[in-house]
Amino acid sequence: MVRDMTYPQAPWTLKGYGIQTLQLVDVDRVRPLVPAELKIISVLPGKTLGGIYLASYENGSTLTYNELIVVSAIVHKGANIGGWISHIYVDNSDSIAGGRSIWGLPKEYAEFTWNTQNTCSVSVQQNESLLCHLSVSWQLPGWNQSLLIPVFSTISSKLLTFNGQAGFKFHVVGSHLEIPKESPFSWLDLSNPTLSFYLNPLHLIANPPALL
């Protein structure tokens, strides 16, 4: 349960490290998760692009917390293109309150266990049930990259759009992603990443949303 509290206003600055996977997702499978006014973009016949994002935001961030984001589709409305976040978990109540109130994101509480010795791995649990476990087995040399990340969300049935300004050192990695069948998003079938990336260091600015 989220307590009544104050939380930082947008934009939020987030610094740390993260892992991003990319997978092909069945359009028909995710259609019920996406508002009707958004069109799902097919990157291959019957397939859109989704993935899992896991991050740890550390000292120097507006809030320090861990995060799991499930991007279930790439969508558009008119000329606006962005990702659709169907599930999102963090371990900071201020982040939950701010994420829901500012950006309309359906944040829930979960617990994160990172292991960054030698290779990187992370487990995410909610109420003692495993949501997912991701481990990195190898990584290639990285390069610096800047990226604007557009996202859609809703508040009180009103469609919002916002973006994250990201800068990071970008490594292609080998990964293993386990999503148990009991996990709330297991039915999206994201367990076999096509590509995975380790982002370290990561600097992200989450900008205020705008109504569409």
N, C-alpha and C positions, 0 to 999 in steps of 0.2 A: 504494500500500500504506500502511496506517495503522500508525504506530509505536506501541509501548507507551509510554504517557505518562499523566501526570495531566491532568485537565481540571476546569474549575469545576463545582461541584455546582449543581443547580437550586435556586432560580430563576435564570434568566439575564435580565439587563436589556440591551436592544438599542436603540440610538438611531441614527437616520440618515434615510434616505428610501427610498421604494419605489414600485413600479408594480404594480397588480393588474388583471388582465383577468377577465372573466366570459364564459363560453360555454355553450351547450347541448351536452350530450354524450349520445350514444346509450347507453342503459342496457345493451343487449345487448353493446355493444362493450367496456364497462368491467367487466362482471360478473366475468370471469376474474381481474381485479386485486384484487377485494375479497373478504375472508374470508367464508365461507359464512354465518357467524353474524350478519353485518351485512346489514341490508336497505337497498337503494338507494332513495332518495326520488326519485320522479318529480315534477318541477315542471310538465311537460307530458306528454302521452301518449308513452311510450317515451323520454323525455328527462330527464336529471338535470342538475345544475349543476356545472361545473368551471371551471378557469382556470389562468392562469400568474401567479405572484407572483415579482417580482424586487426585491431590496433590497440596499442597502449600509449596513452597520452600522459606525459611525465612533467617534471618541473619546467616552468616557463609557459605552461598552458593556462588558459582561462580557468579550467577545471582539470584536475588530474583524475583519470578514470580509464577503464578498459571498455572496448566496444566490439560488438558483433553485428554486422549489417548483412542482411540477405537482400540482394538486388535480384528481383524475379523477372524483370523485362526492361528493355529499352523502348521508350514510348515517345509520342509527339502529339502536340496540338498545334495546328498551323505550322508556323516556322520554328516553334519551340520544341526542342528535343532534349530528353533527359532520361535518367534512370528512375524506376519505380521501386521503392523500398517496401517490401511486404512484411518483414520482421526485423526488429532491431532490439538489442539487449545491451545494457550497460550495468556497471556496479557502483553508481553514484546517484543518490536520490535527487540532487540538484540537477544533474544532467537529465534525468527522467522528466522532472517537472519542466525544465526549460525546453527540452526537445519536444514535449507534447504541446506546450503553450505557445512557443515561438514558431516552430516549424511544422507542427501537426504530425510529428513522427510518433508511431505507436511503440514508444520505448517501454521495455519491461526490465525488471531486475534479474541479473544472473551473476554467477561467480566465475572468475577467470583464474586459470593457473598457467603461467608462462614458464617455459624453460629455455633460456637463451645460451646455455652452455654448449659450445661446439656448434650444433645446429639449433634451429629455432622450432619450438613446438608450443601449442596452446590447447588447453581443454576448457570448454565452457559448460557449466552445469546450472540448472535451474531446479530448485527444490530437490536436490540430490540426484536428478536425472540428467544424463549427458545430452546436451544439445548437439555438440559436435566436437571433434578432435582433429586438429590439423598439425602435421609435422613436415618439416623441410628436410630433404635428404641430400641435396646438393645445390650449389648456386654458382652462377657465372659472374664474371666481373661486372660491376655496375657502371652506370652513367647517370649524370644529373639530368633531371627532367622537370619541367613546369607544365601544369595541366589545369584547365578549368573544367570542373565537374558539375554539370547541371542535374538537378533533381526535381521531381514533382512530389507534392503531398497534398493533403486536404485538411482543412479545419472547418468544422460545422458544415460539411458538404460543399465548402468553397475550395476551388482548386488554387493551389499555390505553386510557385516555382522559386527556386533559389539555387545558388551555386556555391561550390567549395573551390577556393583557390589553393591548389596543392603544389608544393615543391618537394622533391625527394631525390635520393639516390636509388636507382631502379635496377634490381637484379632479377633476371630470369632464374627461376628455381624449379627443382623437382619437388613435388609435394604429394602427400597422401592425406586425403580428407575422409574422415569417418563421420557419417551422420546416421545414428541409430534409427530404426523404424519408429521408435516412440517419440522422436523429435518432432515438434510442431511443423517443421518445414521439410521433413524427409520426403514427402510425396512430390516435391519439386524435382527430385532426382538430380541433385547437384554433387554427388559423391565422386565423380570422375572428372576432375578439372582438365580442360583442354590446355590451358596455360596458367601458370602461377607466377607471382612476382613478390619479392621481398623489398620493402620500402624502408630504407634506413640510411640517413636520418629522414624523417618525415616532418613537414611543416604544412599545416592546413589551416585556412581561414574559412569558417562557416559564416557566410554572409546572411543578412536578414532576408526574409522571403518577400515576395510580391504577389498580389492577387492577379489571376489571369482573367 
